[in-house]
Amino acid sequence: MKGVTQNPILRFTISAATVSAIVFVYFRWLHVNPATVGFSLLLVILLISAAWGLRYAIFSAILAKVAYNYFFLPPLFRFTIADPQNWIALFAFLLTAVLASQLSERARREALHANRRRREVERLYSFSQQLLVSDNVFELLNTIPKYIVDSFEVTGAALYVEGRQQAYYFNEPSRALFSMDQLKAISSRGEPVLDRDHKLCYMPLRIGVRSVGSLALSECELSRESLEAIGSLAAISIERANAVEKLTKSEAARESDRLRSVLLDSVTHEFRTPLTAIKASAETLLSDVQLEKPERRDLLMVINEEGDRLNRLIGEAAEVAQLDSHQLQFHFEPHQINEPVQAAMQITKQALQEHPLEVNLPSSLPAVRMDVERVTEVLVHLLENAGKYSLPSTAIHVSAELRDSEILTSVADHGAGIDEMEQDMIFEKFYRGQKQRMAIQGTGMGLAIAKAIIELHGGKIGVTSQVGRGSVFYFTLPAK
């Protein structure tokens, strides 16, 4: 219905029909004085002006004047006026109708303008909120054109950034419409270009007097003030994301240096014990001391075991470095959770020979998309820790269950437990419990590696523990 009344011819017809209907009703049925008729017609003209504008109101005013003269001013049914006072009344009616229509039209235009500005301000606020979502520069630059199209009802958008010498487009038609040379020229010139005939808008992205890029919009009917605000918001968000990225890189570099130092200290400390044992065993074997065969075998076993320990330490250190730099490769395939559990139990069989294992793995569990080798590594860390921190002969429980579209796997022990204050800290790199760090060997890298692996699978890892009662380490993996 609203689209129908946008037709100018239909509006003129409705205006004429409304005036005619009022004249007919007053002339045929309601016999009132001419002043009442004049005020009624004036009211209709004001309503038409407020709804549709000045040209429809003037047309209605002229039509009303003619009808008013013909039907209500003597002599009736003639376009002549006998009394000069009626001439004054007639022209006063016409003048009042036109002036009132102009005032009504002005008020209508100002109301429309105010509403348009209000909507633009609301859209600018929504746009500014969207720009704050991402701190990643690459992601932000690719989504700014989409944010603009979604927020301001334009059909296409293109963004050019000076620092990267690259343009970002909303879609392929935008890429065809806005060339790189045009965008570069707008950025270099630093002045907007508004082609209202073709509804194309070009706006530089400025911070102060410095231009950092340019913006182009198609089917654009926004005011220049709104376009400048959009450009300023986009420029500020780009500079902010650049600053955050630089700060993040700086912090990452400092953190990398710190971790490298801590890793070196930790590994150096842990290397000393096996190296000392290997050195002492080797010197004894090389000396002139006569050793029995069992004694020689024991020294060789020490060298072999400590060599394996050194190899594991080096492997963990390398894995931590690869996880930090996101260079570790994963091979995700659907598998049952019992596969890594069985593999981990086989690997830790020697270390857990003094602990009975109780396993509860329902056969009905769905498959999980995982890297079996990496999940096995997580379970090896958890099982070895359970064995190291539990008294001999105490049982270790391994279980898995489906919970809220995730497979929850847990390893429970009956060890000394972990203080509540330390439960979140033990998953940090190189952190070891205050009570165990001197009594039990370790680097504090195992749980950090396990956490990184599980999080890269889209899951979570945690612990529930009670001092003196034991601990339950658990992790979740999304079910396939």
Summary of the structure (lengths in Angstrom):
residues: 480
radius of gyration: 41.5
end to end distance: 51.1
largest distance: 150.7
contacts: 1445
relative contact order: 0.05
helix: 59%
strand: 15%
